[in-house]
């Protein structure tokens, strides 16, 4: 008969664990699921708040291209705060961090300036990437040039940038563009009559008018 080690009896095995604290231990063939329901509730809530906060912060250039009727950058910022409900958070050497209402974004395309867009996606301002860049606020109504690629001639249109509707167009196609176009004076006069404050980029927008009145 082969000699072997004496097998431990159940009583002997239990004696090995004498003195250990008796807790509510659950035996299982698999480890407990660490991802129980509710495990991520706090993390997801904090994450959402952090993302929301970051999304609302947009860095703009310190310099602003002064619109017609605005004599200083500080005056323009005051009007922006009132019309857009924007808050000035802090200033850096060449930029200022702002907090915009929900839905505003700054989009950097593959080429061209950065576009400041409102919640509906309309571009409300443009600014460059360099340290000496200026913020250019765009009006709602604008005289735009349209070109015909096949003929090389162009026309002018007055567009409502909030909805893309064309309000007036030139009757002449010309090789001259911009304010050199023969119909530039006529369309500019039409715009002055129908929207006398069109040069102020913080007027006529629905959100601006509502915010200014409140």
ZIFENVEN-V188137 format. One record per pair of residues at least 6 apart in sequence whose ideal C-beta (glycine too) atoms are under 6 Angstrom apart, sorted by the first residue. I is the first residue (numbers start at 1). GAP is how many residues later the second one is. Records with the same first field share a line. If there is no record, write none. Layout:
I->GAP  GAP
This chain:
56->43  44
57->40  42
58->40  42  48
59->36  38
60->36  38  75
61->34  66  72  73  74
62->32  34
63->71
64->9  12  71
65->69  71
67->134
68->131
69->131
70->6
79->123
80->6
83->119  125  128  129
85->16  126
86->12  14
87->12
88->10
89->8  10
90->7
94->37
103->16
104->14
105->12
106->8  10
107->8  10
108->6
113->13  14  15
114->13
115->8
116->8  9
117->6
118->6
125->10  12  13
126->10
127->6  8
137->64
138->63
139->59  62
140->21  22  64  65
141->54  57
142->17
143->13  15  44
144->13  15
145->9  32  33
146->9  11
147->7
153->20  22
154->23
155->15  18
156->14  25  27  31
157->9  12
158->9  10  29  33
159->7
160->7
168->22
170->13
172->10  11
174->7  8
191->7
197->6
202->6
